[in-house]
Structures are given as structure tokens and as C-alpha cells.
Amino acid sequence: MRILVATAVPVERDAVARAFADPVPDVDVLAVGVGPALAAASTATALTRAALAGAPYGLVVSAGIGGGFLPHAPVGSLVVADEITAADLGAETADGFVPVTELGFGAVTHRPPEALVRAAVAATGARAGAVLTVSTVTGTAARASSLRERHPTALAEAMEGFGVAEAAGAHGVPVLEIRAVSNPVGPRDRAAWRIGDALTALTEGFGKLTPVLESWKHHDD
């Protein structure tokens, strides 16, 4: 089984790659772009090419840094998604936000395999919770509070997970998402961001995750 790790940007890709002292056979790390649309398109292209080449991927991992909801996911911590949810896919109404599913079409959530989530959490020491995918990064306390109210188990937000999961789902491939927290979700305070620390945490997390990925490559479910 081959595994695709999809990050948004090259610096995240390189942080993941540094976790592997030697290249891990059958694990490819690809920067798929920023935002759910480009991430979905790039991931789908990679999955299609692999399938046409007769070497399909059996797991896709969306990985990178992201914002964490305090106090549950502090800067420098790791989060593994037990659900990957598009938090702003829907409609604004007089009664508040309505997700696209309540409008009668589409999907807003993908759920990674429970056994894989448990194994990843045990190996890395990460917390498991919802990781929200947004097209506009949260920049106010009011929006952060609103997101947590709508998604009480949310630990982090990022911009690619749902897109990656949509592509994986279209190919019938399971998905996992892991995020290292670089900043709190809420008012934008660049001075409080710790991107370097988050990238280090991402590298260390993938170092611990490697045995889980190796085991999953032999998973036959």
C-alpha cells in the first residue's frame, strides 16, 4: 500500500520529510496548495495519476500547521482529526449559519478510520477532535466563539483538510488529518504566532507516526 501525505506549502512538506531519516518506501509527501479547492484538485490529480500508473494510494494524510482553539489545543501541540469538517460551507440566514447538508445536498464532514485515529494519538501524544476547514481564516474572537459553539469538539482550524478528504473520498481512499498548532484561533496577532515551533512539532509528530503508517500499509480492511 502506498501513502500520500498532502501539505499546503513546501515548508510544511519539508517539515514532514525531515521526520524520515531515510525516505520511507511507498510514502510520498506533496505540497498540494493553499485552500480547499486547490488542495482537492491537486490531491485528486495525484490520486488519479497513481491509479492510472497501477500503483494507487491506500491512505491520504492531510498534514500541516494550523490554528488551535484555546485552551484545548495550545500553540505547539498536535491535533489528530476524528472528524474533518468544512465549517463555512453553507448559507448565512437570519437565524444564523446553515451547513450545506441542512440545505438538502452535499456533505460537510469526513471521518477518518477510528482505529487509525486511536493509533496516531497513542503514538504521537496528540489530542483527537474535530479539525475545521475554512476558506477564510478566523480573525476575531466572535467568530472563534461561533465556530466552537457550532462545533463543540473542534480543536483546530486549517484550510485544506476537507478538500483533501473530498478527493480521497472520491477515490474510495481513507483519510487522516494531523495538525501542529502555530497560533490561537481568534484575533490575528502575528507576534504570538510560533510557526517555527509548530513545524518542529510537525516533524517530531511524524517521526512518532512513522510506525503507525508502516503498520497501516499492511492493513487489509
Summary of the structure (lengths in Angstrom):
residues: 221
radius of gyration: 16.4
end to end distance: 11.8
largest distance: 54.8
contacts: 789
relative contact order: 0.24
helix: 38%
strand: 29%
